[in-house]
Amino acid sequence: MKRQAIILTTIAFTLPGVGIHQASSSSVGAAQKKAATPVFSLRAGTYSSAQSVKISDATAGSTIYYTTNGTTPTTSSTRYRTAITVSQTETIRAIAVAAGYAESAQATATYTVTGSLEVYMWQLPAETGC
């Protein structure tokens, strides 16, 4: 069974010397299905080193757009083509678009990269006077 959207519009307005008029219109059409929400290959979370994140989408022929600066992605954002290297803490947001589909819901994942702390110790020879 196809889903259909019914849109009803009623506008009331007044014309000087004529009175109140009302105009109505309606349209019936198929509701557009949304593209699948993109999926990240790596679960959001905290990591001690840089990570590689892939984005996929189940909608055939879809194009994925993403941001890493906290803004909402649009079709003007970076087009996804290859894995994203996350080497510092950042949030990736992605959408999918495909012909015949409405834009997908936004997928979001935050990756925290803590890095590692390397400690070096030196021992100076006794004759240096230090």
N, C-alpha and C positions, 0 to 999 in steps of 0.2 A: 504494500500500500504506500503510495507516494504521500509525503507530507505537503501540505499546501499552506501558503501564507495568505491571509485575507487582510487587506489594508483598507480601512475606511477613513475618509477625511471629510470633515464638515467645517465650513468656514461661514461665519456670520459677519456681515458688514452693513454699514449704513451709508446710503447715498443721500446727499442733501435734496430735500423736496420729494424723495421717492419712498423713503422708509427703510426698514430692515429687510435685507435679502439674505437668503441662505443657499449655499451651493454645496452639494455633496458629490463625492466620487468614491468608487471602490475598484479594487483590482484583485484578481486572484491569480496566483502563480505558484510554482513549485518552490518550496523553501530550499535554500542552498545549503548543502551539507558542508561542514567545516573540514578542512584538511586535518590530518592526524597531528597531534602535538609532537614536536621533535623530542628525541630521546638522546641523552648523553651516554657515552660509553663508560664513563667513570662516575661513580656515585659522588655527590657533593660531600666535602669533608676536609679534614686536615691531613696534610702530607708533609713528609720531611724533605722531599726533593721535588724537582720539576716533574710535571706529569703531562701526558699527551691525551687530549680529549677529542673524541670523534663525535659527530652529531649525525643522526640518521632520522628518517621519517618514513612511515609506512604507506603514505599516499603516493601512488604511482605518478611519476613525472613531476614531483614537487621540487621546488627550489627553497633552500633554507637560507635565511638571513640572520645575522647575529651581531651582538655588541658585547664588548668587554669593559665598557666605561660606565655602566650603571644605567644607561638610557634604554628606553623601550625600543626594540628593533622594528624597523619598517622595511619596505622594499627598496629604500635608499641606503640601508645599512650594508655592511660587508657581506658579500655573498659567500656562503660556505663552500669550500672546494677541497680542503685537506685538513688533517688533524690540527688542533690548536695546542700549542705548547704553553702550559701554565707554569711560569717560574716564580711568580710572586702571587700574593693574595689577590684574587679577582673574582668577579661574578660574571658568568656568561649567561646571556639571555638570547633565546632563539625563537623564530617563528617559521612556519612553512606556508608556502603559497603554491597553488596548482590551478590550472585551467579547469573551470567548472566547479570549483570549490571556494567557499569563503575562507579567509585567512584563519590559520590555526590559532589555538590558544597559545600563550607564551610559555615556554619552558625556561626555568631558571635554576642555575646551580652555582653555589659559591664554593670556591676552592681556596683553602688557606695553606700556604706553603711556609713552613717554619724554618726550613734550612737546617743546617747542622752547625754546631759550634766546634771548632777545632782548637785545641789548647796545645801550645808549644812551650816547652820549658828549656832554658839554657842554663848550663852551669859554667861559670867562668873559672878559669884556672886560678889557683890560689895566689900565684905570683903577680897577678894584675893589680893587686892592692885594693881591690873592690870588696 
